[in-house]
Amino acid sequence: MGPVTAVAPATAPAETLHLNLLGPVEAHRGGAPVKLGGPKPRTVLAALLLARGRVVGDTRLTTLLWDDHPPATCSAQLHTYASRVRHLLGGGVEVERRRPGYLIRLPEHGVRVDLLEFQERAARGTEALAAGDPATAAGELRRALAVWRGVALGGVCDPLADVERDRLEEERLVTLERRIDADLELGRHTALIPELIALIAADPLREGLRGQLMTALYRSGRQADALAAYRAARATLADELGLEPSAELRRLHQALLTGHPSLLPRSARGTQNAAPESAPAAAATARSPAATAGRAAATPLTRRPDRPPRPAELPPAPADFTGRDQEVMRLGTALASRRPRRPDQAVHVVTGMPGIGKTAVALRTAHRVRRSYPDGQIHLDLRGSGPEPLDTADALGELLRLLGVPECRIPGNLDERARAWRTRTADRRLLLLLDDAADERRLRPLLPVTDGCAVLITSRSGLYALEGVNRTVLAPLPASESRILFEKLVGRARTGAEPAAAAAVVDACAGLPLALRVAGSKVAARPHWPLSRHAERLTDPDRALAELAFADLSLPDRLRDAYHRLEPAARRALRFHSALGPQPVTAGTAARALGTGTEEAEELLADLAAAHWAYAVHGPGGLAYRLHPLVGLFAGGMLAEEEGTVPRVLPVRSSWALTRTGDTA
């Protein structure tokens, strides 16, 4: 979504346009409701706003409006609904036709979107809580929750509600839990007990709320009730899901039994550590047998001298990280949830073509949720895209070392190391970031089995044979975010002095973050060159790829490494695809070019799409496949390098004619 004023001043301008998604989908201008009509125009508006400035394809919009039963006139009706939304909102709001769909652009001022206001306030509150400022956190999080007016996406068509409503509700619940954490830090435990009881009655499987109720009861001097709350939670989870409580809830129960200091607010813990015998009551308690036994039981949990430090292995996320708000938000919400996880909620694969920014998204997400994993965060580079991927046994040995296992006690073979890894991760809450995974076979032994752990995996492969995972496929950055990233890299003065040249550089990078980073680094390193000189080089097809290498960053090297991991038939299909032009190519056209049957060509093209070398698109001619512009240049170079000339089996003239006359979509 383009820049908007997400948090309005105390007195908004009279003609401010309010667009509301967190409740019934509504629009208000200057306090007066805008009559949006029935569910379908509301669905179009909500889908475009949720896409945050990205194009929403006709196919997706059709599915959101009519599910699997679109009318014959769906294209015309879709155009009518988009036009109606454009007309009703007016005043600087643009609903653009951008093939293969539509997008919405909002002006910088005069528009408030309640979802953005909620998310920005929630992010500020979360940061304040992590920084040890619960008062500020409680205020911001309370104001974020006040934005909600009911069940999100009210009045839209069912397919959109089914896809998006649960995600938005999870964001609300996570924010609510953090607000309660802040109130607990402020000593408001007694007042929270009735609220928590009501929340648990509405959502009995949410373990985070159960833990907060146990803590509030304990701090109110009701230890027996806190233990009873744990027993109730355990019984509910067993009856409803057949599960034991999570490792985190079990640790909290153990702390309740021993009166562990971690149950106190941070401020009280600091006071207790600084002056443990400052009050007569404390001294009397310290002399009691129960307190002595409690300290003896608690000591191994936190202060055992031989306990290795918790791993904190995450590399820093890129300081100039840009865009990907929706992807990071969804991953962060899933990873920060304290509810019992299904397998597909514990393992997340971030995938996409070389240079698309998989590691940056994973690191950005991991840093956001690291405090949800108190037993540590581990990053391991599996080197899957290189010539020598990390051996699985070696990877397990490194993971065991990071958890404090001495070298002499690490088992020798793969199976024993895998068993030791599962044992060491049991009952822990660890975040594991496995970067650049090669394939499923090497990866499976590295996955913890406990529900307290979560795994973020980056891979050029989608790892589609891996059981029970959630995938995030990264697309190229939209033009607006590409421009922002390039400006961050080279400075606004350079882009402002030569806007046309800056736009040409950004367009040449085609939304690929690595390409933008290389181009930006090269521009920054050569301040005496005009930006137009860089633009001329990058827009020359014969030298564009060579320009996208600088220092230790090289897009051609990344593409070449990934190319050589393809099967020979897939490499040949990629080379021939590049000779058919930039348009999407159908299986029939590819079959004639490759000299194969249509079914075999379809398999090869589908394999290229699964490996993120091509994108599947639906058009009037049926399913077709197109290459990213930079992949097309690379594949054309490999065609010249490996074939010498266009092979005789590839009828260049007829292929181009077919492409132009509609055989491809």
N, C-alpha and C positions, 0 to 999 in steps of 0.2 A: 504494500500500500504506500502511496506517495506520502510525503511528509504531511502530517496533520497535527493540529493542536489537540493532543490527547487529553491533557488536563487543563481545564479552562480556568481563567481567573475567577475571583470571587463574584464578580458581576460580569456575566457574559454579554457580548453585544446583543442588541435586541433582535438582530436577524441571524443569529447563530443557528446553523442547521445541526440538529441532534439526530444521530443515527443509532438506533438502539437494537442490540442483539440479545442482551442478557435479560430476557423476559420476552414478552410479545415483540415481534419485529415491527418497529415503528419508526417514523420520521416526524420531527417537529421543527418548524421554522418560526423563530420569534415567539415561541410558546404556543403556536397554533399547530394542530396536527395536520400532517400531509396525508391525504387519502390515497394510500398505496393500492387499495383494491384487495382482491382475494389472495389465496395462498401462493399462486404461481408468480406474480410479480414480487411478492415478498421473498419467495425462494430465490429468484434471480438476484435481487438486491443482496440478500444475506450471503449467497454463494460468492458473489463478486467481492464483497467486503472481507469475507474470510480468506480469500485468496491473496489479500494484501498487495494489490497492484500487479499480480501475475495474471496471465491469460487463463481463463477457464474455458476449456474446449467445448465445442457444440455437443460432442458426444456425452461429456460429463453432465452438462446442463440438461440435456435431454433425459438422461437417467435420473437426475435429481427431481425433474418435474413429472415424469411419467413412469419411472421405474422401467420395467421390461416391456411395457405396452405403449410405445409412442404412437400417436396418430400419424396418418399419412402426411398431414400438413405441419408436422412438428417444427420444421425449419422456419416456416413462415410465422408460426405462433411464437417461436422463440425470439425472432426478430421483433415481433410486436411487443412482447413483454420487456425486452431490453429498451426499446424506444420509449415505452411508457415510463419506465424507471428514469430514463434520461430526462424526459419532459417534466415529470413530477418533481424531481430534485432540483433541476435548473441551477442557476446561480453559481457557475464555476465548477460544478460537478460534471465530469465527463464520463460517459459510458461509451467506450470506443469499440468498434468492430475491428478486431485484430485476429486475423486467421491464425489458428483454426477455431477461434471463439471470440470472447468479449473480455474486456477488462474495465475497471473503474479507476479513475484518477480523481483525487480530492485536492482542493487547494490547500496551501500551507496554513491559512487562517480562516476562521469562520465556520469550521466544521468540527464537531465533537463526535467521536465514536466511543460508545460506552465500553466496548471490549478493550480498546486500547487504553482507556483511562484506568480500567481495572488492572490490566497487566502491568502498566507502568507503576501504579501505586503499589501493587503487590511486589514488584521487583525491588522498589525502594525499601519497603518494609522488610523484605527478606535480607537485604544487604545490611540494614540497620541491626537486625537481630543477630546476624553473624558477627557484626562488629562490636557486639556487647552493649547495644543501646536499646534495651527493650521498650523504653517509654516511647521513643520515636517509632519503633517498629509497630507497637500496638496501635498507635494512632494511624499510621499509614495503612496498615492491614485492615483496620476497622473501616477506614474510608473506602478502601478498595472493595470490601464486601458490600458496603452500602450502595454501590452502583447497581447491584443486582436488583431486579424488580419481579423476579419469579423464575419459573423454569425457562432456560435459555431457548431461543429460536421458536417461540410460540407463534403459531399461525402459519408455519411453512409446511411444505409438502413432506410427507413421511420419509422419503428416501434421504433428504438432507438432514432431517432430525435424527434419523437412525445413525448416520455417519458421524455427525459432529456433536450431538448433544452430550453424549457420555464424556467426551474429551473436555468439553467446557465445564461440565459439572465436576470432573476430577480436579481441574484447575481451581475451582471455587473451594472444594473440600481441602485441598492442600493449603490454600491460603488461610482457610479457617483454622486448620491445625496449627499453622505458624502463629496466627493471632493468639490462640490459646497458649502456645509456648511462651509468647511474650508476656501474657497476663500472669502465667505461672511464675515467670522470672520477677515480676513486679509484686509478688506476694498476694495475688488475688485468688488463691486456691479455694477458699471457702465459697466465694461467690460463684465460682465456675462449676461447682458440683451439680447443681440442678440443670444447668445448660448441658453439661456432658451427659448426664443421664438421659435427657431428651434426645440428644444427637445419636446416642448409641441405640436407643429404641428405634430410631428411623433407619439406622445403618449398622446393624449388629455385627457385621463382619469386618468393620474397619478397625484394625488393631491399633492404629495410632490414637484414636479416641479412647480406646480401652486403656492404653498405657497412661494417657493423660488423666483419666479418671482415677486410676490407681495412685498416681503421683499426688493429685489434689487431695484425695482422702488421707494419704499418709501425712502430708504437710498440715492437714487440719487436725492431727492427733488421732486419726481413726485407722490405725494400722490393721486391726482385725477386718474392718470393712474393705480396706484396700486388698487384702488377701482374698476376701470373698469375691471381690470384683474380678480377680485373676481366675478364680475357679469358675465363675460364670462365663468368662471369655473362653476358657479352655473347653467347657462343655458345649458352648454354642458352635465353636469351630469344629469340634468332633462330630456333632450331630449334623451340621449343615454341609460340611466339606470333607469330613473324614481326615482332618489335618490336626496336627499339634500346633500350639502357638509358635510364632516365629522365634528365632534365636534372640531377637531384641526384647520381646515380651518375656521370654524365660529369664533373661538376665535381669530384667526389672523385678521379676518375682523373687529371684535370689537376693537382690539388694533389699527388698522389703523384709525378707526373713532375717537379714543381718543388720538392718538399720544402717546401710552403707551411706557415707557422706555424699555420694553422687546424687542422692535423692533430694538434697537441699538446693535452693537457688544458688546461682554462682556467687552472689554477694555474700550469702550466709556461709558458703564453703570457704571463701577467702577469709572471713572473720574467724571461722573455726580453726583453720590452719594457722592463722597468725597468733591466736590466743586460746589454745584448747582448754586451759584450766582457769579462764578468766572469771567464771561464775561458780558459786558454791554448788548449784544444781548440776553443772557440768562435771564438777569434781566428783560429786556423789555418784553420778551415772557412770563415770569412768571407773569407779571402784567396784561397781556391781558385777557379779559373775556373768550376767547376760551380756553386758556391754563388752566385757573382756572376750567372751566367746564370739560375739559379733565381729569385733575387730580382727580376731584371729581368722575368722572365716572370710572376712573382706580383704585381708591383706593380699592373698594370692591374686585377687581380681585386678588390682591396680598397682601395687607397689612391690611386687616380687622382684628382688634385685637382679635375677638372672633372666627376666623376661626381655626379649629383644624389643627394640623400638618398633612401633607400628610403621609399616612401609608408607611412605608418602612420595611415590615415584612419578607422579604426573609431570611431564614437561610443561612449560608455560604455554598457554593458548596464544595464538597470534594477537599482538596488541591492536592491530588494525583490522581485526575480524569484522566482516561486513555482511549484512543480510542473513539469510537462513533462519529468521526469527521463528517461523512456524515449526521448522524441523527441530531446532534446539528446544523450543517450548514443549513439543510433544515428547521428545526423548526425556527431557528433564522431569516432566510430570510423571511419566511412567517409572523412571528410576527413583524418584524421591518418594513414591507412594509407600506407605507402611502396610498396606493391605496384604493379605496372603496372596502370593503370586502364582499364577498359572505359569507353566514353562515358557510360553511365548511372551511373558512379561519380564522374564529374568535375563534373556539373551537378546541383544539388539544388534543387528548388522547394518552398518552404514556403507552403502555401495554406490558405484558410479564409475564413469570413465576415468582414465588417467588424468590427473591434474584438476579434478573437479572440486577438491577441498574436503575429502573424507576425513582425514586426520584432524584438520582444523575444527570441523563440526564436532567430532568425538571429544576433542580436548576441551572445547568450549562447554560442552554439555557436562563432561566429567568434573570440571572445576565448579560448575554451578551446584552439583549435587554431592560434592565430596563430603560435606558435613553429615550427610545421611549415612555414611559408611565409616563409623568410628573405629573399626578394626584395621583400616588402612585402604590405600588406593595404589594399585600396581599398574605400571605401564610396561609392556613387553613388545619389542619390535620383532615380528616373526619373519621379516625379510622375504615375504612371499612373492614379491614382484621381481626380485633379483635372481641371479643365476644360481645361488645356493641358499634356498630357504632354510630357516633354522630347524634343525632336527627336533622332533617332538620330545625325545628323551632329554636333550640338552635344554629345551624350553622348560620342561618340568623341573629339572635340576636347578635352573635359575629361579623359578618360582618358589621352590622350597627354600633356597638360600635367602630369598627376600623375606620369607616368613620366619627366618632365624634358625633354620636347621643347619647344624654344623656340617661342613664338607664331609667329614668322616662318617656321618650318619645318613647321608643321602644314598638310597639304594642304587644298585648298579644297573638294573634293567628297566625297560619301559613300563612293564606291568606293575612292578613294585613301586616305582616312582609315582605312577598314576594313583595307586591305592594310598600311598603316603600323602599325596596332594589332597585327595578327598577327605582323608582323616584330619589333616591340618586345617581345612577350610570348614569343616563341620561346626555348626553353632557359632560361626563368625559372620560378621556383616562387612564384607569386602567388596570393593569395586575393582573390577579387572578390565583393563583396556588392552585388548590384543590387536595390535596395529599391523596392517598389511598381511592378512592371512592368505595363504595360497589355496588351500582346498579343505574339504570337510574331513578327510581322513586324518590329516595332521592336527586338526583342531579339536576333534571330539575328546581326546584324553585330557585336554586343558580346561574343560568346562567344569566348574564346581557343581555339586548336586544339591547343596543346601539352599533353602529358600531365602536365606539372609543375604546371599551374594548376588551380584548382578554383573553382567558381562557386556561390554561394548566392543564390537568387532568392526574393523574396517577391512574392506577387501574389494579388489577390482571385480572379483566374481561375486555373484549374488549369494553363493553358498546355498543353493536352492535344495540340496539334498540334506541339509542340516535340519534336524528335527526340532520343532517347537521354537521358532525364532520369530522376531518382529523385524521387518526390513524397512529401512529408509533409503529410498533411491534418490540421489541428488541430481537435479537437472542443472543446466547452465544458469548462471545468475541472470536475472532480467537486466535490461539496459540501464535502468535507473540505479540499481545497486552496483553494477559494473562501473558506472561513472563515479559513484561515491568512493569505491575502493581505489580507483585510479587516482582520484584527487587526494586521497589520504597518502598515497605513495609518492606523488610528485609535488604536491602542494597546490593550493587553489590559485596561487599567482601564475603558475605555469599554464594551467588549463584555462584560466580566465584570459590570459594574453593571447592564446591561440585556440579559441573554442572549436573551430572547425577541424583543426588538426587533432585536438584531443578526442573529438567525437570519432574521427577516422581510426585512431589507435584503438579506442574502446571497441568499435565495431569489428575491427580486424581480430580482436581477441575472442570474439563470439561468446562472451559470458563465461569463459574458462578461467577460474581464479589463478591457476598457475601461470597462464599466459599473461594475464593482467599484472601479476607480481613481477614476472621477468621484464615485461615492457616498462613497468613503472620503475624498477630498479635501474634499468639501463638509462632511462630518461634522467633519473636523479643523479646518476653517476656522470652524466655528460651535460652539465648545465650550459655549456657554450654552444651546444647544438640546438637549433630551433626545433620545436616540436614537429614542425612540418617535415623535417628530414626523417625523423623516426616514422611518421605516418607514411611517407613515400615508400620506405623499405618494407613496412609491414603490409602494405596493400599491393605489393608486387608478388604475385603467386610464386615466382621462381625463387624468391629469397625469404619469404615470410617465415617459414619454419626455422631457417637458420638464424633469424633475428630473435627467436624466442629461446635463446640460451644465453645465460650470463652467470658468471661465477659458478657456484655449485648448483644452480637451477637450470634445468634443460628439459623443455617439453619434448623435443625430438628424442632424447634418450629415454624418457619415460614411455613414450609411444613405442619405440623400438623394442624395449624390454618386454612390454605387454604383448606386442605383435608376435614375438618369437615364442610366446607361451601358447599361442593358438595352434590348433591342429592344422596340418598342411592344407586340407581342403578349405577350411575356414579362411586361412590367409589368402588363398587363391580367390575365394569369393569376395573378400574385402578389396583386393587389388582390382578385380574386374568391375566391382561396383563403382569405384572411383572414375572409371572411364565412361560411365553412363551419365555423367553430369550431376549437378547438385540436387536434381529433383528426386522425390521418393521413387523407388524402383519396386515393381511388383515381382512376384515369383516367376511369372511368365517371361518377363523381360530378362530377368537374371538367368533363367534356364536357357534361353536362346544365346545369351552371352557366354555362358559357361559350357554349353554343349551337353547339358544334363536334362533329366526330366524335371517337370515342374515341382513335383513333390520333393525331390532331392534338393532343388534350389531353395524351396521354402524352408526345409530343415536347416540349411546352411545360413540363410538370412536370419532365421529365428535364433540360431546359436550366436550369431554376431550381436543380436539385440540382447540376448541374455548376458553376454559378456560386456555390454555397454559400448560396443563399437558402432552400433546403429540404433535408431529409434523406430519403433513400429508406429505407423500412423494410419488412420482410417480415412479413406477418400472415396470419391465417386466410383473409382475403379476397384474398390475393395481394399484389402490390407496391403500396405506397401512399407518400404523401409528406406530411411534416409540417413546420411552420414552427417556428423558434426562437420562444419566447414574445415576445421583444422585437421580432423581425421581424414577428410577427403583429400586435402593436400598431401598428407603423409602417405596415404595409400597410393595416390598417383605417383609419388616418388618411388615407392616400392615396386609399382608396376613397371616403371622405366628401368629400375635397377635389376629386377629379377627376370623380367620378360624381354627386356631390350626394346621391343616395340609392342604395339597392341597386337595380340595374337590373332591369327587368321580366323579362329573360331568366333572372334568378337566382331560382328558386322557393325562397324562404327556408324556408318550412315543410317542404316535401318534402325539401329538402336536409338539414335538421336531422334529419328523421325517418330518412332513409336513413343518415345518419351514426350515429344511435343504434341502428339495427337491424342493423348489421353490413355495410352495403355498403362501408364503409371499414374498413381494417385497424386 
